[in-house]
Amino acid sequence: MLEHTDGQWRRRGAPVLEGSAPRWSVLEPRVVHSGSRYRMWYQANPHEIGPGEHPDYELHCVESEDGLTGWTPPRVFAGPDEGFFDIAIAPRGDGWVMLLARGSDLHDTGGFPPQGLWWSTAARPSADRADWSQPRRFLDTDAPGTPIWTARGTYGPGLAFDPANPARATVLLTGVRDTPRWPRLMLGRVGRLRRPPVPAPFYLSVASLTLDLPTC
């Protein structure tokens, strides 16, 4: 973690939280402070998902009084059957809204769970999944007509609300581009007097969208 003190950012040498067997990772952390406690959601999985593998993700949640030490034992917030990769969370009025994203098909393996973004609400940022409403899908990147730059799914959401209009949400997301046809892509860019892209297994993009989420 980084801590801002005396006008400077200082890095804390030791990790504030470490994974444990069989899920060693502490990835995609999201931390909020509410009441007298810090809560952190993070992704726990056995290893990095590579080509040919399907996701095995769990979302865990832990709590701490100071956000540095004394974290509670992790609680499973979303299991591997749901395939959720990471979240965004923000207050809205007297309640809270959470976005959930599934792990996108970076390596074009196929057979991944349905892709997109889901949203859920709760009266407080609880670590107990039962306190949250059933997730509702508002972005379906498997639907016909999905832009090519997000055809393999999305992840890494961000969320903010307009204080003057609590229903109006701004969502940031990372999109994973569909597999390009290299000859066509290269010739098209050269024809526009642009350099050809560096060969890579996938391409990422960042986008924002504005939408109205119901307040009930």
C-alpha positions in Angstrom: 0.0 0.0 0.0 0.9 3.7 -0.3 0.1 6.1 2.4 -0.1 9.9 2.0 1.5 11.7 4.9 3.1 15.1 5.2 2.3 15.9 1.6 4.1 12.9 0.2 3.2 9.3 -0.8 5.2 6.7 1.1 5.2 3.0 0.3 4.7 0.6 3.2 7.4 -2.1 2.9 5.5 -5.1 4.2 2.2 -6.3 2.5 -0.9 -5.5 4.5 -2.5 -8.9 3.4 -1.1 -12.1 1.8 -2.9 -15.0 0.2 -2.8 -18.6 1.5 -3.0 -22.1 0.0 -4.7 -23.1 -2.2 -5.6 -19.6 -3.4 -2.4 -17.6 -3.2 -3.4 -14.4 -5.0 -4.6 -11.1 -3.5 -5.6 -9.3 -6.8 -7.9 -6.5 -7.9 -8.3 -5.1 -4.4 -11.2 -2.7 -3.7 -11.2 -1.0 -0.3 -13.9 1.1 1.4 -14.2 2.7 4.8 -17.6 2.7 6.4 -18.5 3.1 10.1 -15.5 2.2 12.0 -14.1 -0.5 9.7 -12.3 -1.0 6.5 -13.5 -3.7 4.1 -11.5 -5.1 1.2 -12.7 -7.2 -1.6 -10.1 -9.0 -3.7 -9.7 -11.8 -6.2 -8.3 -15.1 -5.0 -7.3 -17.8 -7.4 -4.7 -20.6 -7.5 -2.6 -19.1 -10.4 -2.7 -16.9 -13.4 -5.2 -18.1 -16.0 -3.3 -19.0 -19.2 -4.2 -20.0 -22.7 -6.5 -23.0 -22.8 -7.6 -22.6 -19.2 -11.0 -21.6 -17.8 -11.4 -19.2 -14.9 -11.3 -20.4 -11.3 -11.9 -17.2 -9.4 -13.2 -16.5 -5.9 -14.0 -13.0 -4.6 -13.0 -12.7 -0.9 -13.8 -10.0 1.6 -11.9 -9.1 4.8 -12.3 -6.4 7.4 -9.9 -4.4 9.6 -10.2 -1.5 12.1 -7.2 0.4 10.8 -7.0 -0.9 7.2 -3.4 -2.1 7.9 -3.5 -4.9 10.4 -5.8 -7.3 12.1 -7.7 -8.4 9.0 -10.4 -10.9 9.7 -10.2 -14.4 8.1 -11.4 -14.1 4.5 -15.0 -14.8 3.7 -16.0 -16.0 0.2 -18.2 -13.3 -1.4 -18.6 -14.9 -4.8 -17.6 -18.5 -5.7 -16.0 -20.0 -8.8 -19.4 -21.0 -10.1 -20.2 -17.3 -10.7 -16.9 -16.5 -12.4 -16.7 -12.9 -11.1 -13.2 -11.4 -11.5 -13.4 -8.0 -9.7 -15.8 -5.3 -8.5 -16.4 -1.6 -8.2 -18.3 -0.2 -5.2 -19.6 3.3 -4.4 -22.1 5.0 -2.0 -25.4 6.3 -3.4 -27.7 8.2 -1.2 -28.4 6.1 1.9 -27.1 2.9 0.3 -24.4 1.3 -1.7 -24.0 0.0 -5.3 -21.6 -2.7 -6.4 -20.6 -3.6 -10.0 -19.3 -7.1 -10.7 -17.3 -8.1 -13.8 -16.4 -11.6 -14.9 -12.9 -12.6 -16.1 -12.7 -11.8 -19.8 -11.5 -14.4 -22.4 -8.0 -12.8 -22.9 -6.6 -15.7 -24.8 -9.7 -16.6 -26.9 -10.0 -19.9 -25.2 -13.8 -20.1 -25.6 -16.4 -21.6 -23.3 -16.2 -18.8 -20.7 -19.2 -17.8 -18.6 -21.4 -15.1 -20.1 -19.6 -11.8 -20.2 -20.6 -8.2 -19.3 -21.3 -6.2 -16.1 -23.7 -6.8 -13.3 -24.9 -4.5 -10.5 -26.2 -5.1 -6.9 -27.3 -2.9 -4.1 -27.2 -3.0 -0.3 -28.0 -0.8 2.7 -24.3 -0.9 3.7 -21.0 -2.2 2.3 -21.4 -5.6 3.9 -19.0 -8.5 3.6 -22.0 -10.8 3.8 -23.3 -11.6 0.3 -26.8 -12.2 1.7 -27.0 -8.5 2.5 -26.7 -7.7 -1.3 -29.5 -7.9 -3.9 -29.3 -10.5 -6.6 -26.9 -9.2 -9.3 -28.7 -7.8 -12.4 -26.9 -7.7 -15.7 -26.9 -4.3 -17.4 -24.1 -4.8 -20.0 -24.1 -8.0 -22.2 -21.0 -8.2 -24.3 -22.1 -11.5 -25.8 -25.0 -9.8 -27.6 -25.1 -9.4 -31.4 -23.7 -6.0 -32.4 -21.2 -5.8 -29.6 -18.3 -3.5 -30.6 -15.2 -5.5 -31.6 -13.1 -3.8 -29.0 -15.1 -5.4 -26.2 -16.1 -8.6 -27.9 -14.1 -10.9 -25.5 -15.6 -9.3 -22.4 -14.9 -6.5 -19.9 -13.3 -6.2 -16.4 -11.7 -3.6 -14.2 -14.9 -1.5 -13.6 -15.0 1.9 -12.0 -18.1 3.6 -10.7 -19.2 7.1 -9.7 -22.6 8.8 -9.3 -23.8 12.4 -10.0 -24.6 13.9 -6.6 -27.4 15.9 -8.2 -28.9 12.9 -9.8 -28.4 9.7 -7.8 -29.7 7.5 -10.6 -27.1 8.7 -13.1 -23.9 6.5 -13.0 -20.6 6.9 -14.8 -19.0 3.5 -15.4 -15.4 3.0 -16.5 -14.4 -0.4 -18.0 -11.6 -2.3 -19.7 -12.6 -4.0 -22.9 -10.9 -6.9 -24.5 -10.7 -6.8 -28.3 -11.7 -9.7 -30.5 -9.0 -11.6 -32.3 -7.7 -9.4 -35.1 -7.0 -10.7 -38.6 -3.3 -9.7 -38.8 -2.9 -9.2 -42.6 -6.1 -7.1 -42.8 -5.2 -5.2 -39.7 -1.7 -4.5 -40.8 -2.6 -3.5 -44.3 -5.4 -1.3 -43.1 -3.1 0.6 -40.7 -0.3 1.0 -43.3 -2.8 2.2 -45.8 -3.7 5.0 -43.3 0.0 5.8 -43.0 0.1 4.4 -39.4 2.5 1.9 -37.9 1.3 -1.7 -37.8 0.5 -2.9 -34.2 2.9 -4.9 -32.1 1.9 -8.6 -32.3 0.1 -9.6 -29.1 -2.3 -12.2 -27.9 -4.9 -9.6 -27.0 -5.6 -5.9 -27.0 -7.2 -3.8 -24.3 -9.1 -0.6 -24.3 -10.6 1.7 -21.7 -14.0 3.2 -22.1 -16.7 5.0 -20.2 -20.5 4.9 -20.3 -23.2 6.9 -18.7 -26.5 5.3 -17.7 -29.4 5.5 -15.3 -29.5 2.8 -12.6 -32.9 2.6 -10.8 -32.8 3.7 -7.2 -34.9 0.8 -6.0 
